[in-house]
């Protein structure tokens, strides 16, 4: 499977929305607002990374990265998600390619860490793990995870951008 990972362009916006809606259509534990989250992050100018997985010119996956706020004031933390892959391509490694690419870009950018809210069994393969010192209020600790790119400690509540709280 020949997959190209690249940054979004303005001509990708509609295909990103379509992929995101399709990817989460039958997913459990979702408010079906992921496409609104991506658009809200874009509109606010805080879409740090917006990566496309493309095959033969067709968008088949998308990943968003945006900054998160820490209660201790530390910067350099980013949130991964949403990650969207068309249903016909799910479980074929597209999401993993997007995530690995994004984490490498964050490291090159000098990010301190990346947090993710998601299934621990899936995200563990990327070196992501729960950290009792980082809390996303209202979420079971094992589902809120982090990968640190530098050795440092912080004890903080984490807050995602307001776009994550848009109702679908």
N, C-alpha and C positions, 0 to 999 in steps of 0.2 A: 504494500500500500504506500503510494508516494504522497506524503502529506507535507505541505509547506506551512510553516508557522511564520506569521508576519504581524506587524502592527496594523490596526484598523486605519482606514481612510474614510473620508466623508461619504464615499460611495458605498461603504459597507453597512451603513446604519440600518437600512431596511432588512438586509439579510441577517444581521446580528439579532434583530428583534424577532424575526421568524424562527431562527435556530433556537433562541432562548425560550420562546413560547412552546415550541415543539418539544424541546428537551424536558421541560417540567410539566407538560400536559398531564401525564399519568403518575407523576412522582408523589409519594407520600410525604407528609410533613412539609408542605409548602403552602404559601398563601397565593401562589400563582401570580406573584408580582415581580418576579425576577427581571423581566424585560423593563419594567418601570424603574427598578433599582439601577440598572445599567444606564438608562436614559437620564435618570436623576443625577447620577454621578457625572455623566458627560455634560449635562446642562450646567452643573455647578463648577465644572472645570477641575474636578478632583479625580478623574479617571487616570491614575498614574500609568497604568498599563492596560491596554485593551488589545488582546491578541486574538488573531483569527487562525483557525486551522482550516486549511483549504486543500481540496483535492480536485484536480482538473478544473480549476477556476471556480469551483463551488464551495461556498462557506459551509462547513460541516461541524464546526465547533467554535466556541468563543470563551474567553476567560477575562475577567475584570480584576484589577488590583487597585485599591484606593487606600489613602492614609486613614489610620484610626487614631483616636485621641486617648491618651493615658492620663489618669487622674493625678499622677505625680509630675505631669508636665513634660515628660520625656518625649522626644520626637524620633522619627526614624522607624516607626512601626507601621506596618501596612496590613490590610486585610485582603485575603484571597477570596474571590467569589463575587458574583456567581460564576460557576463553571458550567457551560452548556455544550452538549454534544447531541446532534440529531439522533433520534431513537435508533435508526438503522445502523448507526456507527458506534453506539454505546457498547462498552465492554470489549472494544478493539484496540485500546491503548491511546486513543485520541486525547482523552482527558489527561492522562499521565504525561503525554508529550507537551501539552499546554502548560501543565503545572510545573514540570521540570524546567521548561524554557523560562517561565515567569520567575521562578525562584533564582535561577542563574542571573537573570537581568536585575532582580532586586539586589543580589549580592554585588554585582558590578556597579550599581548605583550607590552603594554604600549604606544600604538599609541595615538597621540593627536586627530586625526580626519581621516575621510575617505570621499573622494569626489566621485561624480558619475555624469556622463553625461547621462541623460535619462529622461524618461517621469515622470514629477512631480507627477501625480496622482498615478502612480505605486509605486514610491520610498518613498512617504510620509508615507506609512504604517510602514516604518522602522525607522522613526524619522529623515529622511533626508529632508533638506529644503534649499531653495536658501538663500544665504548670500551675500549682496551687497559688502561686504569687500573682497570677493574672486571672482576673475575674470578669466575665461577661454576665452581668446581673440577669437573673431569671433563667439561666441556662445551666443544665447539669454540667459539672466541672469536666467530666470525661469527654464531652462533645466540643468543648472550647479548647483549642490546641494552638501551639506555637512552635515555630522553628526559629532559633536564634542564629544569626550569622556571625555574631561577635560574642566573646565571653563577657557577659555583664549580668547584673541582677537588677530587677525592678519589682516592686510590689505595687500593683495598680489595678484599678477598675479600668476596663477598656470600653470605649464607646465608638460604635460605627457611625459613619456619616448619616445625617438625617434621611438621605435617600433610601436607606434600608428599612425605613419605617413607613414607607408609602403603602397605602392599602391598594390591593389589586381590584 
